Each structure stands twice: as structure tokens, then as C-alpha cells.
Amino acid sequence: MKKIFNYAMYVSLLAIAFSFTACQDEFEEINTGEEPQAITASSATADLIQRTSSNDGSADNIVDGTSCFEINFPYTVEVNGIELTIDSEEDIDQVEEIFDSIDDDENLLDIIFPITVTAVDFTEITINGLEDLRDLAADCKEGGEDDDIECIDFVYPMTMFTFNVDLEQTSSVEVTSDRELRLFFKDLGDDSLVSFDFPVTLQLYDETTIVVESNQELAIAIENAKDTCDEDDDDDYNDDDFDEDEFKEELVECVWFVTDMIRNDVDQTPQYVNYILNFKEDGTVVTGFRGATTVEGTWTSTVGDDGAKLTIDFESSTDFNLEWTVYDLGDDQIKLYNDASNRIIMKQFCEEDLQELTLENLRETLNDCSWVIKRLKNNGDHINRLLGGEFEFQAEGVITLTNQTTVTQGIWEITTNAEGRFVVAISMGDEGAVSFEWLLTDLKDRIIKFNVEGTFYELVIVKKCIDDEDEEEDITFIKNIFDNTAWDVAYFAENNDESTVLYADVKLYMENDGTLEVRNVNGDVFSTGNWFVYRNTFTGNLEMLVSFETGSNYLPLANDYQILEIDEMRIELKHENETGLYDHLVLERS
């Protein structure tokens, strides 16, 4: 865990050590003069040594919720419907990445038992179920108050001595790790006499080192260092350590765009999506829609034991006027909340990320290539029959929508609303699901988002170019895999409800031109459809649209999936539904 050093609490450690003569009795130094130094294994100094060499179980708090033990590798977890094998601390980062990829923060994690855990004293315990794990965790102290000391560490190897009651050396042992040191003390009796082969080197959280020459100096060094950093031992894995200066620097670096807004349990996202907050170093904040009228307010921040707080105050735009707790900050995203009924999620964009929006370059962007429907909602209902449909915004105000074999024609134009924001008006007499004045809410590289003001109508489209010189290698790789190849539905679950057996007698035949066919074992075509792979420029994920003709029996397979894993023989896809449940599709090459 990252540790934040408190410099005010730790200045000139050695000078303090030599001035703290009153500590000598507390730390139970056994002898004086030139005799060998020794302490009892039950002394206060020995306790500090053992706490400093304890096993730190905080690295996997996101999994087990406690710092008192860690789960031994390898083990398996299911995270929001995705099965992961955890072989290292780097794999644990994948759990947080999956959690952070879902904005509603309703995350599910199941541990596959049995598991083995290692306690603070390096004892290994087998856990057979969730209740056993909870019982073990119930004895832990969280919130940074556990017994282990993480702000200072021993530098190995070191040599330990044991003595008899006459302070005659009886043995020596070289220890090369915290585990060996802790187990060395575990095997001693309470009255055993021990000491180090001084000098001993210790390392502080910031990798600076100090050298001590006696048990007394060692004890004082540990005592003074133990509370000088944030051990981050609580089970709030996502509290993202930063101090107040770092927090302010992050806020003012670039502008923030609202992507999600809930106020008093009411979803205000349609009203505020793409709303800008621009925090200034002088404590003012400017808000409004990009290119439209803005208003000014004030902001303040604090970072304390209860986390980071951001207070915003406007005379207008009062929905932002609260003291917000920072739940997550990182990867150009900030999540704020104030009790369970108020939440804001914002993405940060710097000048180089923002396209200059003018009527002319918006028109050129839409004219440049075709645009595939990633998501279409009318009054909150998904219009899945148009998923994967392709718009062509042609010159002279003509627009076509190609959906499998059906081509619908209409008209389009770019206007502005009363606030000066761009609106793309589409009119198609035969296709009412897209015939609205669509307010432009977000545009980033190859994805454009629209909604209808004050409603739950939403349109998200993805750029598709026939000859794409900028196509990335991953997409080219996938296209080459789908070159007249047959794929079995190895697994399918809709809303976590498995129904793989329904697709056991068919195969999906994929062509690299984006078409697909569903055929039986005799080669009869049961249905046709399309597929399209792209990089989601908002999340950074590779995603895949799968669509079928209207009335197809295979429409349950249609979705805009995130690609979890892909190679020449297997592809794993998942889609999170608004219920928090998942559609999960695995294809294996025949």
C-alpha cells in the first residue's frame, strides 16, 4: 500500500532517539556497560519488533475486506460475473479495474472456496466457506488501527543472538525476511533473552534508511516512526491516497465533464450530461455547457482522516451545492457522493483531448464516414432492433439508416438550442425511433453521444470507415480471426441466467467484412446479422457489437459487449445491464 509520510512527526530521528533517555525503562533494556545487549521475548521492545515484521495483509483488502490476513496465491474470484484467477498482487489490480469500469459502483465479488490465508504471524489457515472467513475477519481491527507497523521496515539479512540467564550467547540465527524474523520470535519462550548483531539498518516508507546501534535506539526508532504514514489498512480499497495539495492540483489541471448525476435520488443525468466544471486555482469554479453561457461559483477542499471533501457553491446551478465526499479519483475520473441519494461522476479532459466544436467541423465529422448505432433508447427502453444499424449523414441534408437489408431515408440538419448547444435534427418518416432533435452531449474521437433534452431518449453512435488508415492493430487482428470462420456458442447467460443449451445445434459463421450467419450442422442458414469491433474512446476498452435481423430467434445474443479475452480460438464477451446483472457470451472456434 502507498504510504503518506508525516514529516512534522518525524524530524531528525537519531537526535530524538538520543534525547529520549526516559524511554529506557519502558523498553526493558536488560544490561548496561559493555556486556552483550539483550531483551526478553515478551518485552515491549520485542513486541515492536514483531509488529514491524508482521505479515501485512492489506494488499488484498478489495477481496477479503481485512488487513489481518492475506489470501495465498493462487485463488479464484468472480467479479461482476467475470471469473479471475489471482496469481499475484498485479492480478488484484484487475479487480479494481473491473469495479471502476462500472459507474454505478454496485459491485459483486465472490471468492471460490476453499482458500488458504496467511495471518499476521505467518500462520496458514484453511478457509472452507464465507462464514468461516467472516468469523476470522470479525476479530480484526480495521481503519488503520491493526497491530502491524508498516511505516518502517528491517533491512535484511540480519543476525539474531540468544542468551542464557548469565547473558552468555547460546546461539545465532541469520534471518533474511519478515517471515523468518517473526517465526524466530514465535519459537521463543516469554523469558528467552535475545538481541541483534548491531548495527541494524531500517528503511522508512520513503526508502530512506537509518542505522541503530542498540536495542534502545531500535525501540525508539520504531516507536517514533510507527504512526508517521498512512498505512491504508482500511477496507476502503478505493480511497486513493493523496494529500490536499495533490487533490487541488488534480482538480485544476483540466476541465471536468459531468457523465452521471443523481440528486435526492432523482437521476438528473439527461439534464447535466456534458456539463462542464472548470475549477480555478483562486477558488472559483465556472460551470455550464461547452460553448454556451457559463456561471461562476466557489469551491474549497479538505483532506483529513475521513477522506477528501469537495464543497461547491453556486447562486444558480444549486444541484452542485453540497459538501461532497470523494469516493474515487484517478484515470481522469472523479466520483463524488453525499449520502446514498446524491452522486456525481465526472471525466477530465484537457485541451489536447477536446475537439474544437463548430458547426462546420461537426458537419464534416458526421459526413466523413458511416456511424453505427451502439445504443438507442426511447423513453428509457432499449431499441435493440436497430442495434448495429448504420447512419450515413450525406450532403444536402440527406440521411440513410441501413439495418441489415432495410435502408430508410430521411433528412437531417444541425441547429442550436436556446443555450447555443448543437442539436442534430433527424426526420425519418418510416423510422420514428430515431426521428428527434438530438442534443449533442459528448464527442470524443470516434464516439458521439446525444439525448433529447429533459427526457430519457438517448443515442450513441460509433464511427465506421471503410478504408481506415488509423485502424489499430488489435482491431485488424480480430478482423483477421473472423475470416470465414465458424464459432460455437460455448457459453451464454442473459441477466446471469445461463441458456447455452439453446444454441448447442448452431454455429456462428463470421466474415471479416462484418457479416455473420447462423447455420445448423447441415449448413442451413437460420439467421443473418452483423458484427463490429471498435475501441471505446471513453473507457479505453475494446468492444464488439453483435446484431441480428429483425424477428431473429437469436436476438438475445445481440448486444454491445466488452471484449474480455480474445485469441485465435476463443473470444469472451460481457455486457452489464442496467439491473446490475450481466449478459455473458463465450465463442469457441470450431
C-alpha positions in Angstrom: 0.0 0.0 0.0 1.1 3.5 -0.7 2.1 5.4 2.4 2.0 9.1 3.0 4.8 10.3 5.3 4.1 12.9 8.0 7.2 15.0 8.1 6.1 17.1 11.0 6.0 14.0 13.2 9.4 12.7 12.2 12.4 15.0 12.2 16.0 14.1 12.9 15.1 10.6 14.2 18.5 9.9 15.6 18.7 13.1 17.5 15.3 12.4 19.1 16.4 8.8 19.9 19.4 10.0 21.9 17.4 12.7 23.7 14.7 10.2 24.9 16.5 8.8 27.9 13.3 8.4 29.7 12.2 5.6 27.4 14.9 3.3 28.7 12.8 1.7 31.5 9.8 1.3 29.2 11.7 -0.7 26.6 13.2 -3.0 29.2 16.9 -3.0 28.3 18.4 -5.9 30.3 22.0 -4.9 30.7 24.4 -1.9 30.7 28.1 -1.3 30.1 30.0 -3.4 27.7 28.1 -6.7 28.3 26.0 -8.1 25.4 22.7 -6.3 25.0 19.6 -8.5 25.4 15.8 -8.1 25.8 13.2 -10.7 26.9 11.0 -12.1 24.1 7.9 -10.7 26.0 9.3 -7.1 26.4 7.8 -4.0 24.9 10.8 -3.8 22.5 10.2 -7.4 21.3 6.6 -6.5 20.7 7.6 -3.6 18.5 10.0 -5.8 16.6 7.3 -8.4 16.0 4.7 -5.9 14.9 7.3 -4.4 12.4 7.9 -7.9 11.0 4.2 -8.9 10.9 2.7 -10.0 7.6 0.8 -7.1 6.0 -2.5 -8.4 4.7 -3.7 -5.1 3.3 -2.8 -5.6 -0.4 -5.9 -7.7 -1.0 -8.4 -5.7 1.1 -10.5 -5.3 -2.1 -11.0 -9.1 -2.0 -11.2 -10.1 1.7 -12.0 -6.8 3.4 -9.4 -7.1 6.1 -5.7 -6.4 6.8 -5.3 -9.1 9.4 -4.6 -11.8 6.8 -3.9 -12.2 3.1 -5.2 -14.9 0.8 -2.5 -17.2 -0.6 -1.9 -17.3 -4.3 -3.3 -18.7 -6.5 -7.1 -18.4 -5.9 -10.2 -17.7 -7.9 -12.8 -14.9 -7.6 -15.8 -14.0 -9.6 -16.0 -10.2 -10.1 -19.3 -8.8 -11.5 -19.8 -12.1 -13.3 -16.2 -12.4 -14.6 -14.0 -15.2 -13.3 -10.4 -14.3 -12.5 -7.5 -16.4 -11.3 -5.4 -14.3 -8.9 -1.7 -15.3 -9.1 0.0 -12.1 -7.9 -0.7 -8.6 -6.5 -0.8 -7.3 -10.1 -3.8 -9.6 -10.7 -5.6 -8.0 -7.7 -5.4 -4.7 -9.7 -7.7 -6.3 -12.3 -10.4 -6.5 -9.7 -10.3 -2.7 -9.1 -10.2 -2.1 -12.8 -13.4 -4.1 -13.3 -15.1 -2.3 -10.3 -14.0 1.1 -11.7 -15.3 0.3 -15.2 -18.8 0.3 -13.8 -20.0 3.7 -12.9 -22.9 2.7 -10.6 -20.5 1.2 -8.0 -22.8 -1.7 -7.4 -20.1 -4.3 -7.4 -20.2 -8.0 -6.7 -17.3 -10.2 -5.7 -17.4 -13.9 -4.8 -14.4 -15.9 -3.6 -14.3 -19.5 -4.8 -13.6 -21.6 -1.7 -11.6 -23.3 -0.2 -8.8 -20.9 0.2 -5.7 -20.7 2.4 -4.9 -17.4 4.3 -1.7 -16.2 6.0 -2.2 -14.4 9.3 0.0 -11.6 10.7 2.2 -14.1 12.4 2.6 -16.1 9.2 0.3 -18.9 10.4 -1.5 -20.5 7.5 -5.2 -21.3 7.9 -7.6 -23.1 5.5 -11.0 -21.4 5.0 -13.8 -23.5 3.6 -16.6 -21.0 3.2 -17.7 -17.4 3.5 -19.0 -17.8 7.1 -15.5 -19.0 8.2 -13.9 -16.1 6.5 -16.3 -13.6 8.2 -15.7 -15.2 11.6 -11.9 -14.8 11.1 -12.3 -11.2 9.9 -14.6 -10.3 12.8 -11.6 -10.4 15.1 -9.6 -7.8 13.1 -9.3 -4.2 13.9 -9.7 -2.1 10.7 -9.3 1.6 9.9 -5.5 1.7 10.3 -5.6 0.5 13.9 -4.3 -3.0 13.4 -1.2 -4.1 15.2 1.3 -4.3 12.3 3.7 -1.5 11.7 4.3 -0.6 8.1 6.0 2.8 8.1 9.4 1.4 9.0 10.9 -2.0 7.9 14.0 -4.0 8.7 16.7 -4.3 6.0 17.8 -7.9 5.7 19.8 -10.0 6.2 20.3 -9.7 10.0 21.8 -11.9 12.7 19.9 -12.7 15.9 21.5 -14.0 19.1 20.0 -15.9 22.0 21.5 -15.8 25.6 21.2 -17.7 28.8 20.4 -16.1 32.2 24.1 -15.2 32.6 24.0 -13.3 29.3 26.2 -15.8 27.7 25.5 -16.3 23.9 23.8 -19.7 23.3 23.1 -19.5 19.5 23.0 -17.2 16.5 20.5 -17.2 13.6 20.6 -15.3 10.3 17.2 -14.0 9.3 16.5 -12.9 5.7 12.8 -11.8 5.8 10.0 -10.7 7.9 8.6 -14.2 7.9 11.8 -15.7 9.3 12.1 -12.9 12.0 8.5 -13.3 13.1 8.8 -17.1 13.3 12.1 -16.8 15.2 10.2 -14.9 18.0 7.3 -17.3 17.8 9.5 -20.2 18.8 10.9 -18.4 21.9 9.6 -18.6 25.4 8.4 -15.4 27.2 11.6 -15.3 29.3 14.0 -16.0 26.5 16.8 -13.5 26.0 17.6 -12.2 22.5 19.4 -9.4 20.7 20.6 -8.3 17.3 24.1 -8.2 15.9 24.2 -4.4 15.8 24.4 -2.1 13.9 20.9 -2.7 12.3 19.6 -0.8 9.3 15.9 0.2 8.9 14.1 1.6 6.0 11.4 4.3 6.2 8.3 4.3 3.9 10.1 6.8 1.5 13.1 4.4 1.1 15.4 6.5 3.3 17.4 4.4 5.8 18.6 4.9 9.3 21.1 2.9 11.4 20.7 2.0 15.1 23.3 0.7 17.5 21.3 -0.7 20.4 18.0 -2.2 21.4 17.1 1.1 23.0 17.7 3.1 19.8 15.8 0.4 17.8 12.8 0.6 20.0 12.7 4.4 19.9 13.2 4.4 16.1 10.2 2.1 15.6 8.1 3.9 18.2 8.6 7.3 16.6 8.1 6.0 13.0 5.1 3.7 13.5 2.4 6.5 13.1 4.1 8.7 10.6 2.5 7.4 7.5 -0.9 6.3 6.3 -0.8 2.5 6.3 -4.1 2.4 4.3 -5.3 -0.6 6.2 -9.0 0.0 6.0 -11.1 -2.0 3.6 -11.9 1.1 1.5 -9.7 0.0 -1.3 -10.7 2.9 -3.5 -9.8 5.7 -1.1 -6.9 6.5 -3.5 -4.2 8.1 -1.3 -3.4 11.8 -1.9 -2.8 14.8 0.2 -4.6 18.1 -0.1 -2.1 19.7 -2.5 -2.2 16.7 -4.8 -6.0 16.8 -4.7 -6.2 20.5 -5.6 -3.6 20.1 -8.4 -5.7 17.3 -9.9 -8.9 19.4 -9.8 -7.5 22.5 -11.5 -5.4 20.7 -14.1 -8.1 20.4 -16.8 -11.9 20.8 -17.1 -14.4 18.2 -15.9 -17.4 16.9 -17.8 -20.4 15.5 -15.9 -21.2 12.0 -17.1 -23.6 10.9 -14.3 -25.7 13.0 -11.8 -28.1 11.8 -9.2 -29.6 14.4 -6.8 -32.0 13.5 -4.0 -32.4 10.0 -5.5 -33.5 11.6 -8.9 -31.5 10.8 -12.0 -30.5 14.2 -13.4 -28.0 12.8 -15.9 -30.1 13.8 -19.0 -30.2 17.4 -17.8 -26.5 17.7 -16.9 -24.6 15.2 -19.1 -21.6 17.0 -20.7 -22.0 19.9 -18.2 -18.6 21.4 -17.6 -17.0 22.3 -14.2 -13.7 24.2 -14.5 -12.0 24.6 -11.1 -9.6 27.6 -10.8 -6.6 28.0 -8.5 -8.2 31.1 -6.9 -11.1 29.1 -5.5 -13.6 29.9 -8.2 -15.3 27.4 -10.4 -17.0 28.1 -13.8 -19.8 25.8 -14.9 -22.1 25.5 -17.9 -22.3 23.7 -21.2 -19.4 23.9 -23.6 -19.7 26.8 -25.9 -22.7 28.2 -24.1 -23.4 30.7 -21.2 -21.5 29.9 -18.0 -21.9 30.8 -14.4 -19.3 31.3 -11.6 -19.2 29.9 -8.1 -16.7 28.9 -5.5 -15.1 25.7 -4.3 -13.0 24.6 -1.3 -11.4 21.2 -0.4 -10.1 19.4 2.6 -8.3 16.1 3.1 -8.5 14.5 6.5 -9.0 11.2 8.4 -12.5 10.9 6.9 -11.1 11.3 3.3 -11.2 14.1 0.8 -14.1 16.6 0.7 -15.1 19.0 -2.0 -17.5 21.8 -1.3 -19.1 23.6 -4.2 -21.4 26.7 -4.0 -23.3 28.4 -6.9 -26.0 31.0 -6.7 -27.6 29.2 -9.6 -26.8 25.5 -10.6 -27.7 24.7 -7.0 -27.8 21.0 -7.6 -24.0 21.1 -7.2 -24.2 22.9 -3.8 -23.1 20.3 -1.3 -20.1 19.1 0.7 -19.1 16.1 -1.5 -17.0 13.2 -0.4 -14.5 11.9 -2.9 -15.1 8.2 -3.4 -12.7 7.7 -6.3 -10.1 9.9 -8.1 -7.9 8.6 -10.8 -7.7 7.7 -14.5 -9.1 11.1 -15.4 -12.3 10.4 -13.4 -13.7 11.6 -10.1 -16.7 10.1 -8.2 -18.4 12.3 -5.6 -21.2 11.4 -3.2 -23.2 12.8 -0.3 -25.1 10.0 1.4 -26.7 7.4 -0.7 -29.1 9.8 -2.6 -26.5 12.2 -4.2 -23.8 11.3 -6.6 -21.8 12.9 -9.4 -19.3 11.2 -11.8 -17.1 13.4 -13.9 -14.5 12.8 -16.6 -11.5 15.1 -17.0 -10.4 16.3 -20.5 -7.5 18.6 -21.2 -7.2 21.0 -24.2 -5.5 18.4 -26.4 -8.3 15.9 -25.8 -11.1 18.4 -26.8 -12.1 18.9 -30.4 -13.0 22.4 -31.3 -16.7 22.4 -31.9 -18.0 24.5 -34.7 -21.0 23.8 -36.9 -18.7 23.2 -39.9 -16.3 20.7 -38.3 -19.3 18.8 -36.7 -20.8 18.5 -40.2 -17.5 17.3 -41.6 -17.2 14.8 -38.8 -20.6 13.3 -39.5 -20.1 13.3 -43.3 -16.7 11.7 -43.0 -17.7 8.0 -42.5 -20.8 6.0 -41.6 -21.9 5.8 -37.9 -23.0 2.6 -36.2 -25.7 2.6 -33.5 -24.2 1.5 -30.3 -27.2 2.4 -28.1 -30.7 3.7 -28.8 -33.2 4.4 -26.0 -36.7 5.8 -26.3 -38.2 6.9 -23.0 -35.7 4.6 -21.2 -36.5 1.5 -23.4 -33.7 0.0 -25.5 -34.5 -0.3 -29.2 -32.5 -3.4 -29.8 -33.8 -4.0 -33.3 -31.7 -1.0 -34.5 -28.5 -2.1 -32.7 -25.7 -2.1 -35.3 -27.7 0.0 -37.8 -25.5 2.4 -39.8 -26.3 6.1 -40.4 -24.8 7.9 -43.4 -25.0 11.7 -43.0 -24.9 12.7 -46.6 -24.5 16.1 -48.2 -27.6 18.3 -49.0 -29.2 17.1 -45.7 -29.9 13.5 -46.8 -29.5 10.7 -44.2 -29.9 7.0 -44.6 -30.2 4.2 -42.0 -29.2 0.8 -43.1 -30.4 -2.0 -40.8 -29.4 -5.4 -42.2 -31.2 -5.5 -45.5 -33.5 -2.5 -44.9 -32.5 1.0 -45.9 -34.5 4.0 -44.7 -34.0 7.6 -46.0 -34.7 10.9 -44.3 -33.3 14.4 -43.7 -31.0 15.9 -41.2 -29.7 19.3 -40.2 -27.5 20.8 -37.4 -29.2 23.6 -35.3 -28.6 25.1 -31.9 -30.8 25.3 -28.8 -31.5 28.3 -26.7 -28.2 27.8 -24.8 -26.2 27.7 -28.0 -25.6 23.9 -27.9 -25.6 21.9 -31.0 -28.6 19.8 -32.0 -28.7 17.2 -34.8 -32.3 17.0 -36.0 -33.2 13.7 -37.8 -36.5 13.1 -39.5 -37.3 9.6 -41.0 -41.0 9.1 -41.7 -40.7 5.3 -41.6 -38.4 5.1 -38.6 -39.8 7.1 -35.7 -37.4 5.7 -33.1 -34.6 8.0 -34.4 -36.7 10.9 -35.6 -35.9 13.5 -32.9 -33.9 16.7 -32.3 -30.9 15.1 -30.7 -28.9 17.3 -28.4 -25.1 16.7 -28.7 -23.9 15.8 -25.3 -20.4 14.3 -25.9 -18.0 13.8 -28.7 -14.7 12.1 -28.3 -12.7 10.9 -31.3 -14.9 8.1 -32.7 -17.9 8.2 -30.5 -20.8 10.7 -30.3 -23.5 10.8 -27.7 -26.9 12.5 -28.0 -30.0 12.8 -26.0 -33.4 14.6 -26.2 -33.4 17.4 -23.6 -35.2 16.6 -20.3 -36.1 13.1 -21.4 -34.7 9.5 -21.3 -34.1 9.3 -25.0 -30.5 8.5 -25.9 -28.5 7.8 -29.0 -24.8 6.7 -29.1 -23.1 6.2 -32.4 -19.6 4.9 -33.3 -17.6 5.9 -36.4 -17.0 3.2 -39.0 -14.8 3.9 -42.0 -14.4 1.5 -45.0 -10.7 2.3 -45.6 -9.5 3.2 -42.1 -5.8 4.2 -42.2 -5.8 4.7 -38.5 -7.2 1.3 -37.6 -5.3 -0.1 -34.6 -3.5 -3.5 -34.6 -5.9 -5.1 -32.2 -8.9 -4.5 -34.4 -7.0 -5.7 -37.5 -6.1 -8.8 -35.6 -9.7 -9.5 -34.7 -10.9 -9.0 -38.3 -8.3 -11.5 -39.5 -9.6 -14.0 -36.9 -13.1 -13.6 -38.3 -12.2 -14.6 -41.9 -14.8 -17.1 -42.9 -14.5 -19.0 -39.6 -17.1 -21.0 -37.6 -17.7 -20.5 -33.9 -19.6 -22.5 -31.3 -21.6 -20.8 -28.6 -19.6 -22.3 -25.7 -21.4 -20.3 -23.0 -24.3 -17.8 -22.9 -26.1 -16.2 -20.0 -28.6 -13.4 -20.1 -29.0 -11.5 -16.9 -26.8 -14.1 -15.3 -29.3 -16.8 -16.3 -27.4 -19.4 -18.4 -29.1 -20.7 -21.6 -26.2 -22.2 -23.6 -28.2 -25.3 -24.4 -30.5 -23.3 -26.7 -27.6 -22.6 -29.1 -25.9 -26.1 -29.0 -27.0 -27.1 -32.5 -25.9 -24.0 -34.4 -22.7 -22.2 -35.3 -21.9 -18.5 -36.0 -20.1 -18.1 -39.3 -18.1 -14.8 -39.2 -16.8 -12.9 -42.2 -14.1 -10.2 -41.9 -16.4 -7.7 -43.7 -18.6 -7.6 -40.6 -21.3 -10.0 -41.6 -22.4 -13.2 -39.9 -24.7 -16.1 -40.4 -26.3 -18.6 -38.0 -26.2 -22.1 -39.5 -27.1 -25.6 -38.4 -25.0 -28.7 -38.7 -26.2 -29.2 -42.3 -25.2 -25.7 -43.3 -28.7 -24.3 -43.5 -28.8 -20.5 -42.7 -31.2 -19.8 -39.8 -30.5 -16.1 -39.4 -28.1 -13.3 -40.6 -26.5 -10.4 -38.7 -23.5 -8.2 -38.3 -20.6 -7.6 -36.0 -18.4 -4.6 -35.5 -15.3 -4.1 -33.3 -14.1 -0.7 -32.1 -12.2 1.0 -29.3 -14.4 2.8 -26.8 -12.7 6.1 -26.5 -14.4 6.9 -23.2 -13.4 3.7 -21.4 -10.4 2.6 -23.4 -12.0 -0.9 -23.7 -12.2 -2.9 -26.9 -15.9 -3.5 -27.6 -17.9 -5.6 -30.0 -21.4 -5.0 -31.4 -23.3 -8.1 -32.4 -26.7 -7.7 -34.1 -29.3 -9.8 -36.0 -32.1 -9.3 -38.4 -35.5 -8.2 -37.1 -37.5 -11.2 -35.8 -34.5 -13.4 -35.5 -34.6 -16.1 -32.8 -31.0 -15.2 -32.0 -31.7 -11.6 -30.9 -30.9 -12.5 -27.2 -27.2 -12.8 -28.4 -27.3 -9.2 -29.8 -25.6 -6.6 -27.6 -22.8 -4.1 -27.3 -20.2 -6.2 -25.5 -16.9 -5.5 -23.8 -14.2 -7.9 -25.1 -12.7 -9.5 -22.0 -10.4 -12.0 -23.8 -9.7 -13.0 -27.4 -7.3 -15.2 -29.3 -7.4 -17.3 -32.5 -9.6 -20.0 -30.8 -11.7 -18.2 -28.2 -13.4 -14.9 -27.5 -15.1 -13.9 -24.2 -17.6 -11.0 -24.1 -19.7 -9.4 -21.4 -22.3 -6.7 -21.1 -23.6 -5.1 -17.9 -27.3 -4.5 -17.9 -29.0 -1.6 -16.1 -30.2 -4.1 -13.5 -26.6 -4.8 -12.5 -26.8 -8.3 -13.9 -24.7 -9.5 -16.9 -25.0 -10.9 -20.4 -22.0 -13.2 -20.9 -21.1 -14.7 -24.3 -18.2 -17.1 -25.0 -17.4 -18.2 -28.5 -15.0 -21.0 -29.3 -13.7 -21.8 -32.8 -15.0 -25.0 -34.4 
